[in-house]
Amino acid sequence: MIFLNAPIQQQQIIDLLNNYSENGVSFELESKKGMKLVFKTNMDDLEAAAKLAKSVIKAEPWGSVLYFQAGVEK
């Protein structure tokens, strides 16, 4: 699983990643606690999945100015 720490725009991030499906990659919200969003993914390489999620968010007009962290849930 991967996590995103995002204090704002959480619902937009959730909607974006839950509906993402390119090249067979998908994300699904597992849990939300405070500003921490945890997503399941079907990617084997979780580091790459976190980087992909971050780039997908940054590609959005509202995401390009967002400050957030992405990483692997241990």
Backbone hydrogen bonds, N-H to C=O, Kabsch-Sander energy under -0.5 kcal/mol:
donor,donor_aa,acceptor,acceptor_aa,energy
2,I,39,F,-2.4
3,F,71,G,-2.6
4,L,37,L,-2.5
5,N,69,Q,-2.1
6,A,4,L,-0.7
6,A,35,M,-2.8
13,I,9,Q,-2.1
14,I,10,Q,-2.8
15,D,11,Q,-2.6
16,L,12,Q,-2.4
17,L,13,I,-2.7
18,N,14,I,-2.7
19,N,15,D,-1.5
20,Y,17,L,-0.9
22,E,25,V,-0.6
25,V,22,E,-2.2
27,F,17,L,-0.8
27,F,20,Y,-0.6
28,E,40,K,-2.2
30,E,38,V,-3.7
31,S,38,V,-1.6
33,K,36,K,-2.5
36,K,33,K,-2.2
37,L,4,L,-3.1
37,L,35,M,-0.6
38,V,31,S,-2.9
39,F,2,I,-2.8
40,K,28,E,-3.2
42,N,26,S,-1.2
46,L,44,D,-1.1
49,A,45,D,-1.9
50,A,46,L,-2.4
51,K,47,E,-2.0
52,L,48,A,-2.5
53,A,49,A,-2.7
54,K,50,A,-2.2
55,S,51,K,-2.3
56,V,52,L,-2.6
57,I,53,A,-2.2
58,K,54,K,-2.7
59,A,55,S,-1.3
60,E,57,I,-1.5
64,S,60,E,-1.6
66,L,63,G,-1.0
68,F,66,L,-0.6
69,Q,5,N,-1.8
71,G,3,F,-2.2
73,E,1,M,-2.3
